[in-house]
Amino acid sequence: MKLLLCFILFSVLNVSGSIFSQSTTFDLAVNGKTVKEVFKDIESQSQYRFLYNDDFPGLNRLVTLSSYNLTINEALDELFEGANLTYRELENNLIVITPAELFLQDGHKVVGIITDAGGDPLPGANVIIEGTTIGAVTNVDGNYSIVTDPNNTLVFSFIGYESQRIPINGRSEINITLSPTIEQLDEVIAIGYGTQRRRDLTGSVIQADQEMIQDHYGTSVVQSLHGTVPGLNIGQINQAGQEPSLSIRGQTSLAGVGAPLIVVDDVIFRGNLIDLNPHDIESINVLKDASSVAIYGSQAANGVVMITTMRSGREEGITLDYNSSYSFDSPAHSIGLESPEEYLARIRNYDVFDSRTAESGYLEPKPDYDISQLLRTTEQIEAYRNNNPTDWANVVLNERMYSHNHNLSFSNRSENSRYYVSLGYTDVVGYAVNDEYSRWNARFNLDNSITDWFDIGVQSFMTTSDYSGESAHSQAYILPPFAPAFREDGSYTTNPRGVGADINPYYTVYETDDLNKRLNLFGNLYANISVPFIEGLSFRTNYSTNYRKSDRHYFRPWDSNFQGSGQKREGLFNDWSQDNILNYLNTFGRVHRVDLTLGYGREKREYSYSRAYSEIFSRHELGYNRLQIGSADMHAVESGGWVETSLYNFARFFYGYDNKYLLTGTIRRDGFSGFSEENKFGLFPSIATAWTITEEDFMNINWLNFLKIRVSYGSSGNRTIGRYDIVAKLDGGYRIIDGDKRSLYAHGITSMASPNLKWETTTGYNFGFDFVLLDNRIEGSIDYYNNNTTDLLYEVDIPGISRFEVFPDNLGKIHNQGLEINANSINVSTEDFQWTSSFTFSRNRNELKELLGFDTTGDGKEDDLVAEGLFIGESIDAIYTYVNTGNLWQLDDYFEDRIPSYGDYGTYILEDLNGDGEITPDDRTIIGYSSPSYRFSVGNRFKYKNWSLYVFLNSVQGGSNYYLGLDDLSAMNDFGGTMELNRTWATNLDVWLPENPNATYQRQGVHNVPAQFRQTRHTSRSFIRLQDLRLSYNFDREFLTRVNLNSLRVYFHGSNLFTWTDWPGWDPETGDRINMYGRPITKSYSFGVDIKF
Amino acid sequence: MKLIINKLLYASTLKLRRVSFIICLLMMISSCDEEGFLELKPVDFYSADVSYITYDHFESAIHNLYYIFREEFYSPHGAVQAPALWVAFTDMLYYSQNIPDDWGNYINPYQNFVYNSVWRPAYHLIYEANVIIDRIDEEGVEITDDQRTHFKAEASLFRGLSYAMLAHLYGDVPIILEETTSPRRDFVRAPVLMYINKVLLI
């Protein structure tokens, strides 16, 4: 320890850098002082400093001297006379004391240089012969020299760096590069109701890339993590303000919730994740395996995402941070609309028997064919005759998509308190008119130490968001080009399409008064008590409350035959939760680390809504704010709500021996009001162990800096059942009238009680490695997991004789297994240039093991549920259908009557799998799976001086028969109807025509085949996407001091810039095929600035 | 000096006591009646348990029989006018809304038209009637014996009517005379005569 202090001292001196004159003289008059005390005397008289190891013999020897006017050399020579010590003078007035034998001994001399990872010499680093106290210290150039036996082993060490053990093996020069201590391993991360050092983790917990979070790209917190955490699957978004879908590892439920549990600042978060401001986020951890999530019991089977918000700026003192960005957006890929000319050409080909001549083999058009007979209304025919098409895309789609956001935060960190205040504004204008989102965020976080053992604090935020406006993007495709928008007098047409009650989008999009606003208020108060007198014992209690309000009002003047309709709907969620956590953390005898956590808490959630509705308004100006003036017999009111309560207790015990052997055990008991009386409480145990092999003495492999093996086993639940499914429900109303025309109330039971309903249970094990390799240049982890989910909530079909046709029950079993790899590397690290890479890979396979358990076919195997698409022993994402040969029936087949009843000319030929000469439902088979085969991502970050470039590629792959998506025109086809004539199709489609016999897609106007024979076509959705490209520039400190700034950064961020895929639809990741209702994802070029004052 | 230390020690003991007190208090607040806290509280619907007790409750349940009969067999979406089936008293089916159609087209594995028109609604009525007949005899029901007899008779009428319809169309059908409270798949057809004895003649 003293030695360390000396080194620190040394480094301080090193900075001062002045040379003390050699000619300075001392007076040494001591009587019975130790050598060390004499050093101090010299240090007080001069700028010389001494560096020595306390263990050196002879330092405590008492000396008596009385000499005057000595130079430093003379003084030391006299001092060391007779002692087995010698000294060496370095620059900066540093004098290193070493045992004399080192320099006197005959023996093998080893020299070398010690440098850091960047190649800079490390002065003052220690070289010690293993098993002795004998050693040497490097000089300012990092050089050392030591004389020892050639069979000895040298230990190289320096404060803040990892020690290295190198056997000499007869070498005379050993150059060493020391790497910084892996501080990450000592970093404390949130694991649910507490924290743990990374090196102590026994489960699969991944911390999201800090730099990605600090770049806070995207409207939602998790968007910046898209693809960066293996096993955390984040969905693409294609609407303004949309919440990306989230899932962790595989699908564990057929009917239940698939999203992970979100925990923000240790409180379960029930709102929309998009209400959190990405700028307020400090870190995000993902708990994946059954053991680490077990602490959240019956809600954790889908994994847990732990989000921690900013406590104060990262620096001490006051920080004011302003961040702003503006993004130019456009559709990454759009399904183009056909032009009016293409439209006319297409509908002309709709019925080739009618529009073409038989003599030509239906290749030549009939000259006198009148296309106007295919148009639906006289207005359309007129617009066609006048060649006056309407560009509907222009009406319903935005010309310019953009988003911008501004964030201002103010934080202060002082001795006893720290706080963080922020205000944020985000505005997004999306693909379609009224596809808009704006949001205001405000946050206040405070932590205050009242005494050294008592802390209180608060985390609070308010978010208002606005989704108002009715959009109708699909109308661009639904409306044909010759459907006129305006009448001759300039007023809007009411029903340009001439179908049903379709209203002109000029009315629906522009004249609807639509309000869709949300408010989220959250506050969490906590107190933390470090119990005095008992080292390591602390108690935390917190109370959080959350109000979420959502308003959905509209007034549609065009509805009810232009007499108007309006609604006012308000919903309010109110949740509170209370947690009490007792924690004991202590280390005994330096090696026994114990961490015990006990918790008890409860939660209550309430929801209520009311809706008022009216129709037929003689005046429209007041809209939804005065519904009572609507026609009295059109008034409608509705209200509802629910309440649920839950409570938990848990205990978690961690024991670590010498950082080598780690053990965590947790048990959680969960009670939920929605569980039946028989199953009111669930118990979720887990156990995990880990072994840090590199802490073992026998494990001394140079290239392996850290290796930990983890094994865990545990179970967790998915609440998933409805709050009230366990009771028989009743519904009633005034349903009949008696002889006096009085309304009579009638009621009856509408659902059967399911008194045994409970949670779904996922039990499984996880086997993983954490490793750090090659002088800390590569770190990462590999995890394999194997989970079984039992007691699946499933609506079992029951005979209608029972009145009810389905019954919710817990049965069946799904198996999930998968592999996840995560690796980060430092490829180049010099002063000016750094290049780091990250790589993730994940793969999951699921299998439905059992479900209803019936075997009516008597084949000894459980029956498949064909109608539901569920097959025992197969993936739940199996696609079961006919095999499409990809060939089409031609006109010749039609005339020669070769087409079976399922088909028609220009339709796909199906394969007769069982070879019985006809296509029957038995010819169906599992042709593939809709789920991905594997996902991977590659990120590269380059830093050159002040420039930083980040390139991120994300990919989801399906291999040969995974990740298939439906790719046919069935969404645009009308199957025997004539709606294709009355729609705008996508442009450039490879559709069957007599002159295009080998088309990709079936002809338009495919005949009405019974649904069970419908021909489908599937295409792989595999893609690789250049998801993020970020270039940023940090201004020089020199410049910043001149303009009085702390930091200034400007950046460009491009997202979804390019996608390599064979998928022809809107987007492979959203899975939108070529249809009228899809939306593109956004490609954006965003420019921003980040200023810290 | 000693005095000061003592004072400090005393003060911290006090604090410790207070802290322990707070901890105990919080634990106490938290660990109150668990069952009570987790009680299921429906707020926007009535549960069946509290809805078959008073005269009004049973009257409303009887009203529902009329409502279902009208809704399932006579309303526009109860497409088939079922009474035509049993009035004919044969296995001959016809569609009384005068839409030319061959019912044979609907008897295949992909259509549930007949099932939805007769079988399901008839058993729906039977279920509702069974609920009344079963629950009216339970303890705690607050009605007079005359009212009980009256409601039972009215419910039995709808139940008998439904079985008659089923028997004329299908012959032997499963006979359920109690409220189904748990899912079952073990129904067996009972001879037509049994329905006459059990259902019509009670």
Interface residues (C-beta under 8 A of the other chain):
Chain A: W453 I529 V531 P532 F533 F539 T541 Q578 N580 L582 Y600 G601 R602 S608 S639 G640 G641 W642 V643 T645 S646 L647 G671 F672 S673 G674 K680 R723 Y724 I726 V727 A728 K729 L730 D731 G732 R735 I736 L744 Y745 A746 H747 G748 I749 M752 A753 V796 I798 P799 G800 I801 S802 R803 F804 E805 F807 D809 P1010 A1011 Q1012
Chain B: S12 K15 L16 V19 I22 I23 L26 M27 S30 S31 E34 E35 F37 L38 E39 L40 K41 P42 V43 D44 F45 Y46 S47 A48 D49 S51 D56 H57 S60 A61 H63 N64 Y66 Y67 I68 R70 Y110 Y115 W119 R120 Y123 H124 I126 Y127 E128 V131 P174 I176 T180 T181 S182 P183 R184 R185 F187
